[in-house]
Amino acid sequence: MFRKHKLRKEFDHRLIDLMGNVKKEWDQKSDMLKLSYEPNDELQYQMLLAKAKYIFLFKEAKKRKISIKNQ
């Protein structure tokens, strides 16, 4: 039982770290797209992909009832 709880806690921390990295990537791509003069399709697709990854991870964290405040 203790091992299961310890593993869950470890993977919860990894999920939170991954969410932070993906959110940062999404923000960077979004900022680059806003600053560009011409719309760049590849950059827009990369930004949408990062957004989709973040939303997926957010839903997973919500399903697992992870709270960042408690970490």
C-alpha positions in Angstrom: 0.0 0.0 0.0 2.8 2.4 1.0 4.7 1.7 -2.3 1.6 2.4 -4.4 1.1 5.7 -2.6 4.7 6.7 -3.1 4.7 5.9 -6.8 1.4 7.8 -7.3 2.9 10.8 -5.6 6.1 10.6 -7.7 4.1 10.5 -10.9 1.9 13.3 -9.8 5.0 15.5 -9.4 6.2 14.5 -12.8 2.8 15.4 -14.3 2.9 18.8 -12.7 6.4 19.4 -14.0 5.4 18.3 -17.5 2.4 20.6 -17.4 4.7 23.5 -16.5 7.0 22.8 -19.4 4.2 22.4 -21.9 2.5 25.6 -20.7 5.8 27.5 -21.1 6.2 26.1 -24.6 2.6 27.1 -25.5 3.2 30.6 -24.2 6.4 30.9 -26.1 4.8 29.8 -29.4 1.8 32.0 -28.8 4.1 35.1 -28.2 6.2 34.3 -31.2 3.0 34.1 -33.4 1.7 37.4 -32.0 5.0 39.1 -32.7 5.4 37.8 -36.3 4.5 40.1 -39.2 3.2 37.3 -41.5 1.2 34.4 -40.3 3.4 31.3 -40.2 1.4 28.1 -40.7 4.0 25.8 -39.1 4.3 28.0 -36.0 0.6 28.2 -35.7 0.3 24.3 -35.9 3.1 24.0 -33.2 1.2 26.4 -31.0 -2.0 24.5 -31.4 -0.2 21.2 -30.7 1.3 22.6 -27.5 -2.2 23.9 -26.5 -3.7 20.5 -27.1 -1.0 18.8 -25.1 -1.6 21.2 -22.2 -5.3 20.7 -22.2 -4.8 16.9 -22.3 -2.5 17.1 -19.3 -4.8 19.4 -17.5 -7.7 17.0 -17.9 -5.5 14.1 -16.7 -4.5 16.1 -13.6 -8.2 17.0 -12.9 -9.1 13.3 -13.3 -6.4 12.3 -10.8 -7.5 15.1 -8.5 -4.1 16.7 -8.3 -3.8 20.0 -6.6 -0.7 22.2 -7.3 -1.2 24.0 -4.0 -0.6 20.9 -2.0 2.6 20.0 -3.8 
